[in-house]
Amino acid sequence: MAGRTLVLIRHARPQIQPGIPASRWELSNQGRRRCRVLAGKLEPYLPAAIVSSTEPKAYQTAEIVGRTLGIPYTPAPGLQEHAREKIPYYSDREDFRKAVVGLIENPDELVFGEETAAQALRRFEGAVRKAVRQQPDINLFIASHGTVMALFVARHNPISPVEFWTQLKMPDMVPLQFPDFRLLPAGGLA
């Protein structure tokens, strides 16, 4: 790939544990298998390093991708999902979707979880920029989470964050160019 690229990676499918906050969920067996497929899709970007969220499902995704591609991974603060530690598990996917859409559509209001969408975006953007500054001359992967990724990508591209969020898979990849974080073609994982 010509030029420098940042690829945001949405973590693979976790093992859902309703009594435990989602921030502590680990990858499911299916999620672990899909990480190896993801690694093959990421290889053409010639990555030199992966920085990940500190949440298990994200750093386990980074670990499997890194091991498969032979590149190091490092967990870093600030890349975690929108804070919602005290929110119970939503067994109804439509109820969860409505809660996330409400968060995204009301970015300055505390409508879901312990931080607003605007706060989550500021935190995530700061962590992304820090990771980019610390790895100035390489293609970089960042393993993170759907909501914060959608907020970040929509901030830098003329797209709807809700539509973008609903289209993300687990796992998924979103290649962005430097320095403006514009979307590049070839994102996604079948």
C-alpha positions in Angstrom: 0.0 0.0 0.0 1.4 3.4 -0.9 1.5 6.1 1.8 0.8 5.8 5.4 -2.4 4.1 6.7 -4.2 3.8 10.0 -6.5 0.8 10.1 -9.1 0.8 12.9 -10.1 -2.7 13.8 -13.3 -3.5 15.6 -12.8 -6.4 17.9 -14.1 -9.9 17.1 -17.2 -11.4 18.6 -17.1 -11.7 22.4 -18.4 -14.5 24.7 -21.5 -12.7 26.1 -21.7 -12.9 29.9 -24.9 -11.1 31.0 -23.8 -10.7 34.7 -20.5 -9.1 33.8 -19.9 -5.6 32.3 -19.2 -5.8 28.5 -15.9 -4.1 29.1 -14.6 -7.4 30.7 -15.9 -9.8 28.1 -13.4 -12.0 26.4 -13.5 -13.3 22.8 -15.7 -16.3 21.9 -14.2 -19.3 20.1 -15.8 -18.0 16.9 -14.3 -14.6 17.5 -10.9 -16.1 17.9 -11.2 -18.0 14.6 -12.4 -14.8 12.8 -9.3 -12.9 14.0 -7.1 -15.2 11.8 -9.4 -14.4 8.8 -9.1 -10.7 9.7 -5.3 -11.0 9.8 -5.2 -12.2 6.2 -7.3 -9.2 5.2 -5.0 -6.8 7.1 -1.7 -8.2 5.7 -1.6 -6.0 2.5 -1.5 -2.9 4.7 2.1 -3.9 5.8 1.5 -3.2 9.5 4.4 -2.6 11.8 2.4 -2.4 15.1 -1.0 -2.8 16.7 -2.2 -0.6 19.6 -5.3 -1.8 21.3 -8.0 -0.9 23.8 -7.3 -2.3 27.3 -10.6 -4.2 27.2 -10.0 -8.0 26.8 -12.1 -8.5 23.6 -10.0 -5.8 21.9 -6.6 -6.7 23.2 -7.2 -10.4 22.5 -8.2 -9.5 18.9 -4.9 -7.5 18.6 -2.9 -10.3 20.2 -4.2 -13.0 17.7 -3.8 -10.7 14.7 -0.4 -9.7 15.9 0.7 -13.2 16.4 -0.6 -14.3 13.0 1.2 -11.4 11.2 4.3 -11.5 13.4 3.9 -7.9 14.7 3.8 -6.6 18.2 0.7 -5.3 20.0 0.4 -2.9 22.9 -2.7 -2.1 25.0 -3.1 1.6 25.6 -5.6 3.7 27.7 -8.2 5.8 26.0 -9.1 3.4 23.2 -11.9 1.6 25.1 -15.5 1.6 24.3 -18.0 4.3 25.4 -18.2 3.9 29.2 -21.2 1.9 30.3 -20.0 -0.1 33.2 -23.3 0.2 35.2 -25.6 -0.6 32.3 -27.1 -4.1 32.5 -26.9 -6.5 29.6 -29.6 -5.9 26.9 -30.9 -9.3 25.9 -33.1 -7.6 23.3 -30.7 -6.4 20.5 -33.3 -3.8 19.3 -33.3 -2.2 22.7 -29.5 -2.1 22.7 -29.5 -0.6 19.2 -32.0 2.1 20.3 -29.8 3.0 23.3 -26.7 3.4 21.2 -28.5 5.4 18.5 -29.8 7.6 21.3 -26.3 8.1 22.5 -25.0 9.0 19.0 -27.9 11.3 18.1 -27.6 13.2 21.4 -23.8 13.6 21.7 -23.8 16.2 24.5 -26.3 14.5 26.7 -25.7 11.7 29.1 -28.4 9.3 27.8 -26.7 5.9 28.0 -23.8 4.9 30.3 -21.4 7.0 32.2 -20.1 9.3 29.5 -21.6 11.2 26.6 -20.8 10.5 23.0 -18.9 13.8 22.8 -16.8 12.8 25.9 -16.1 9.3 24.4 -15.1 10.8 21.1 -12.7 13.3 22.7 -11.1 10.6 24.7 -10.8 8.2 21.8 -9.5 10.9 19.4 -6.8 11.9 21.9 -5.7 8.3 22.3 -5.6 7.7 18.5 -3.6 10.9 18.0 -1.2 9.9 20.7 -0.7 6.4 19.2 0.0 8.0 15.8 2.5 10.4 17.3 4.3 7.6 19.0 4.6 5.6 15.8 5.2 8.4 13.3 6.6 6.5 10.3 4.7 3.2 10.1 1.3 1.8 9.1 -0.5 1.4 12.4 -3.5 -0.7 13.5 -5.7 0.2 16.4 -8.0 -2.5 17.8 -11.0 -0.9 19.5 -14.8 -0.8 19.6 -17.7 0.0 17.3 -19.3 3.0 18.9 -16.1 5.0 19.4 -14.9 4.0 15.9 -18.1 5.2 14.3 -18.0 8.5 16.2 -14.4 9.0 15.1 -14.8 8.0 11.5 -17.9 10.2 11.1 -16.1 13.2 12.6 -13.5 13.0 9.8 -15.8 11.9 6.9 -19.2 12.9 5.5 -21.1 9.9 6.8 -23.7 9.2 9.3 -22.3 7.7 12.5 -25.4 5.7 13.1 -25.4 4.1 9.6 -21.6 3.5 9.9 -22.1 1.8 13.4 -24.9 -0.4 12.2 -22.8 -1.6 9.2 -19.7 -2.6 11.3 -19.2 -6.4 11.8 -17.3 -8.3 14.5 -14.5 -8.2 13.6 -14.2 -5.5 11.0 -11.5 -3.2 9.6 -11.6 0.5 8.6 -8.6 1.8 6.7 -8.0 5.5 6.9 -5.4 7.7 5.2 -3.1 10.2 6.9 -3.2 12.9 8.0 -6.9 13.6 7.6 -8.3 10.2 8.6 -10.3 10.0 5.4 -11.8 6.6 4.6 -9.9 4.4 2.1 -11.6 1.7 0.0 -11.4 -2.0 0.9 -12.7 -1.8 4.4 -14.8 -4.5 5.9 -14.7 -8.2 6.5 -17.0 -10.6 4.8 
